Structure formats: structure tokens, C-alpha cells
Amino acid sequence: QVRLVESGGGLVQPGGSLRLSCAASGFIATTYGMSWHRQAPGKERELVASISGAGTSTTYADTVRGRFTISRDNVKNTMYLQMNSLKPEDTAIYYCKAFRDYSYWWGQGTQVTVSS
């Protein structure tokens, strides 16, 4: 059974940094792509960044490229999102997702609030 647990969210001032983690279990990490998504109040969930199973290929939304870095450690079965130069508009619930073929699974989300 696939299980994803996010952690690392919190309150940070504009310009600050946070690192999110997504601990995965129940699947062979290298065979699954993974991604981070976020949903702000009143908005649809959007893709933030994705990473291939081996960690060799990454993609980013234009709004975060150059500020966020996605990575994964397949030995620890954990994916990360390093978020730098945070802006108030980055405030949202951040979710991790694992996917392969037509199957996918979501974590429960972690709140990130950027405010002074």
C-alpha cells in the first residue's frame, strides 16, 4: 500500500526558506515519478515541480523556477522541495504525489504560510 507523508511546512517571512519532505512507503521508489503540488485558498491545485524515478529529470512551474529545487533520495524513499526566496503568493497547502502509468497517490499535505 502506497503511503506518502509530507512534513516541513510552517510560517516563514518573505525572503525566507523552507525545506519540505515527503516520506514514501509501499513502492519501489525508482519506478515511480514524484511531484509537488500546491493549492491556495480559492484556487485550483497546481503543479509546482516534478522529478523522474531516478532523479535525473526535473521540471518546474514558471512561478518557482530558480527559487525552488526538487530532489529525491531513493535510499531513504524521500522526496524534498527546497524553497528559497519565498513570497506571500507561495502560501498554500503543499502536497506530494507519486505516479506510474495511470496510477497515482497523494499525501495529506503540509501548510506553508509566507507572511511578515
C-alpha positions as CSV (number, residue, x, y, z in Angstrom):
1,Q,0.0,0.0,0.0
2,V,1.5,3.3,-1.1
3,R,1.7,5.9,1.7
4,L,3.1,9.5,1.4
5,V,3.7,11.7,4.4
6,E,4.7,15.4,4.0
7,S,6.5,17.4,6.6
8,G,8.5,20.7,6.9
9,G,5.8,23.3,6.4
10,G,5.3,26.3,8.6
11,L,5.3,30.1,8.9
12,V,8.2,31.9,7.3
13,Q,8.8,35.6,6.5
14,P,9.1,36.8,2.9
15,G,12.5,36.1,1.5
16,G,13.0,33.1,3.8
17,S,13.5,29.4,3.1
18,L,11.8,26.1,4.0
19,R,12.5,22.5,3.0
20,L,9.6,20.2,2.6
21,S,10.0,16.4,2.8
22,C,7.8,13.6,1.5
23,A,8.4,10.2,3.1
24,A,7.2,7.4,0.9
25,S,6.5,3.7,1.6
26,G,4.9,0.8,-0.1
27,F,6.6,1.0,-3.5
28,I,9.9,0.8,-5.3
29,A,11.0,4.4,-5.5
30,T,13.0,4.3,-8.7
31,T,9.9,3.0,-10.7
32,Y,7.7,6.0,-9.7
33,G,7.7,9.6,-10.7
34,M,7.0,12.1,-8.0
35,S,5.9,15.6,-7.8
36,W,5.0,18.6,-5.6
37,H,1.7,20.4,-6.0
38,R,0.1,23.3,-4.1
39,Q,-3.3,24.6,-3.5
40,A,-4.0,28.1,-2.3
41,P,-7.4,29.1,-0.8
42,G,-10.0,29.6,-3.6
43,K,-7.6,28.3,-6.2
44,E,-7.1,25.0,-8.1
45,R,-4.3,22.7,-7.2
46,E,-1.3,23.4,-9.4
47,L,1.9,21.5,-10.2
48,V,5.0,23.0,-8.6
49,A,7.7,20.6,-9.7
50,S,8.2,17.0,-10.7
51,I,11.1,14.5,-10.7
52,S,11.7,11.3,-12.5
53,G,12.1,7.9,-10.8
54,A,15.9,8.0,-11.0
55,G,16.0,11.7,-10.1
56,T,17.8,12.6,-13.4
57,S,15.0,14.7,-14.9
58,T,13.1,17.6,-13.3
59,T,10.5,20.2,-14.3
60,Y,9.3,23.4,-12.6
61,A,6.4,25.7,-12.9
62,D,7.5,29.1,-14.2
63,T,6.4,30.8,-10.9
64,V,9.0,28.8,-8.9
65,R,11.8,28.1,-11.3
66,G,15.1,29.5,-10.0
67,R,13.8,29.6,-6.4
68,F,12.7,26.0,-5.7
69,T,14.7,22.8,-6.1
70,I,13.1,19.3,-6.2
71,S,15.2,16.3,-5.3
72,R,14.9,12.8,-4.0
73,D,16.8,10.2,-2.1
74,N,15.7,6.7,-3.2
75,V,17.7,5.0,-0.5
76,K,15.6,6.9,2.1
77,N,12.5,6.8,-0.1
78,T,12.1,10.5,0.5
79,M,11.5,13.5,-1.9
80,Y,12.3,17.1,-1.0
81,L,11.4,20.6,-2.0
82,Q,13.9,23.3,-1.1
83,M,12.1,26.6,-1.3
84,N,14.1,29.8,-1.2
85,S,13.2,33.5,-1.6
86,L,9.7,32.7,-0.6
87,K,6.9,35.1,-1.5
88,P,3.5,35.7,0.1
89,E,2.0,34.2,-3.1
90,D,3.7,30.9,-2.3
91,T,1.3,30.5,0.6
92,A,-0.6,27.2,0.1
93,I,-1.0,23.7,1.2
94,Y,1.7,21.7,-0.4
95,Y,1.0,18.1,-1.5
96,C,3.3,15.4,-2.8
97,K,2.3,12.8,-5.4
98,A,3.7,9.5,-6.6
99,F,2.7,8.2,-10.0
100,R,3.3,5.5,-12.5
101,D,1.4,4.7,-15.7
102,Y,-2.2,5.6,-14.9
103,S,-2.0,5.2,-11.1
104,Y,-1.2,8.0,-8.6
105,W,-1.3,8.6,-4.9
106,W,-1.4,11.8,-2.8
107,G,-0.1,12.8,0.6
108,Q,-2.2,14.6,3.2
109,G,-0.5,18.0,2.6
110,T,1.5,20.4,4.7
111,Q,0.7,24.1,5.2
112,V,3.2,26.7,4.1
113,T,2.5,30.3,5.1
114,V,4.7,33.2,3.9
115,S,3.9,36.4,5.9
116,S,5.6,39.1,7.8
